[in-house]
Amino acid sequence: MFVSENLGVNSAGNLTIGGVDTVELAKEYGTPLYVMDEQLIRKTLRRFHDSMKKYYDGKGEVHYASKAFSCMEMCRVVASEGDGLDAVSIGELYTAYKAGFPMDKVGFHGNNKTDEELSFALKVGVGHIIVDNISELHRLEAIAAEMNVKPDIMFRIKPGIDAHTHDFVKTGQIDSKFGFALETGEAFEAVKEAVNCKNVNLSGLHCHIGSQIFDIAPFEEAAKVMLGFIAKIKNELGFEIKGLNLGGGFGIKYLEEHDPAPFEVYLERVSSVVKAECARLNIELPKMFIEPGRSIAAPAGITLYTVGARKEIPNIRTYISVDGGMADSPRYILYGSEYEAIVANKANDDRTEKVTIAGKCCESGDLIGENMPLQHAESGDIIAVCATGAYNYSMSSNYNRLQKPAVVFVNEGKSRIAVKRETLDDIIRNDI
Ligand SMILES: Cc1ncc(COP(=O)(O)O)c(C=O)c1O
């Protein structure tokens, strides 16, 4: 009935998430409101790590890509499942660190890490640093020498795979700001240098081919390319690469017509490709890492809004304006991303209208979506936008000096605040 499996309707006809009435949540915490379903987050993490055990003999780790949705409570949930974390800035590292996350299970990313970020990562003892470029390698070598540590590193490689997704989130191809290119020999030259570095240990290679990918074939192709490179390094340099990080990017269902491959099938097929290629190339089976972000956070989340104005423009369209917008839900204005929406207090009604849900920001493009099937919505109704758990809160802003909404976690019929709603004083906190 709805895109996300954790949504239902109760006897009052109200939408529920994880068994909690969304209309009551709106009343208790106010709107706009981000709601995250802890049980679904846990269930998805388990689907990934159980499949890793089943199909890759447990020789792997799942690192949740915290850029999708990061707050201390999320880090605690991931840690309690025994999974790792991908962090991409000192802010994400700090969040994990302060949440008590086991930092040796953190991979630190970024295409332009500062010295401060590298030092902080070493100080808190991250598991490995994914080095993006040669100048970063040089700076990290110097910082590690000064701190008298020898961190594990991986190299981020561009495997040259076209993942058939939106251009803005396609990162595995040569024209990308991320990583070392294979085709040009840049990656091999960097590896040659790294194997002789005294203060870093080249422990693995990494690639990430894009985001919201529905097919498994590009992931299989990327794995083959990466293993071919690992074999070349072994044959030509006599150096064994022990880790292979295949990144994230697994697609999810935002709309009914979306049909992503199940994660289990992904892990089964990719594991069998990796095993077959290792046997063929006569290389050791590497430890495998994956970095799912969206697939863990997005389906678990919804955003609740209160309807303000309803504006019917005859023969053109009907605008339903809500009390949030691009500041808390930036993906439509960024990528034209589509969502399912439901009038939470009329969840049993048919969606008889097609409307444009507009935000309250001072931009014409500030929309939650266009042509969205919806129940008849009027002022005071609560609208739930589904599968918003990834790349919304984490990309939110204070545009128009709007306060960022609260984040609430629901679990087994109960709710709790994970991130407080910003106050007006938060808005001016750093103003002089
Ligand atoms: C290196 C890396 N790993 C993992 C991810 C997470 O991707 P997704 O949220 O699509 O799973 C990203 C997203 O940009 C990424 O750049």
The ligand as an SDF file (V2000), in Angstrom:
LIG
                    3D

 16 16  0  0  0  0  0  0  0  0999 V2000
   32.4890    6.8200   -0.7660 C   0  0  0  0  0  0  0  0  0  0  0  0
   31.0480    6.6610   -0.5340 C   0  0  0  0  0  0  0  0  0  0  0  0
   30.6130    5.5710    0.1160 N   0  0  0  0  0  0  0  0  0  0  0  0
   29.3000    5.3870    0.3740 C   0  0  0  0  0  0  0  0  0  0  0  0
   28.3610    6.3050   -0.0400 C   0  0  0  0  0  0  0  0  0  0  0  0
   26.9220    6.0540    0.2750 C   0  0  0  0  0  0  0  0  0  0  0  0
   26.1610    5.9090   -0.8450 O   0  0  0  0  0  0  0  0  0  0  0  0
   24.6240    5.5200   -0.7270 P   0  0  0  0  0  0  0  0  0  0  0  0
   24.0170    6.4220    0.2580 O   0  0  0  0  0  0  0  0  0  0  0  0
   24.0860    5.7040   -2.0880 O   0  0  0  0  0  0  0  0  0  0  0  0
   24.5730    4.0820   -0.2890 O   0  0  0  0  0  0  0  0  0  0  0  0
   28.7720    7.4370   -0.7470 C   0  0  0  0  0  0  0  0  0  0  0  0
   27.7740    8.4280   -1.1990 C   0  0  0  0  0  0  0  0  0  0  0  0
   28.0350    9.4250   -1.7740 O   0  0  0  0  0  0  0  0  0  0  0  0
   30.1460    7.6150   -0.9920 C   0  0  0  0  0  0  0  0  0  0  0  0
   30.5990    8.6900   -1.6420 O   0  0  0  0  0  0  0  0  0  0  0  0
  1  2  1  0
  2  3  1  0
  2 15  2  0
  3  4  2  0
  4  5  1  0
  5  6  1  0
  5 12  2  0
  6  7  1  0
  7  8  1  0
  8  9  2  0
  8 10  1  0
  8 11  1  0
 12 13  1  0
 12 15  1  0
 13 14  2  0
 15 16  1  0
M  END
$$$$
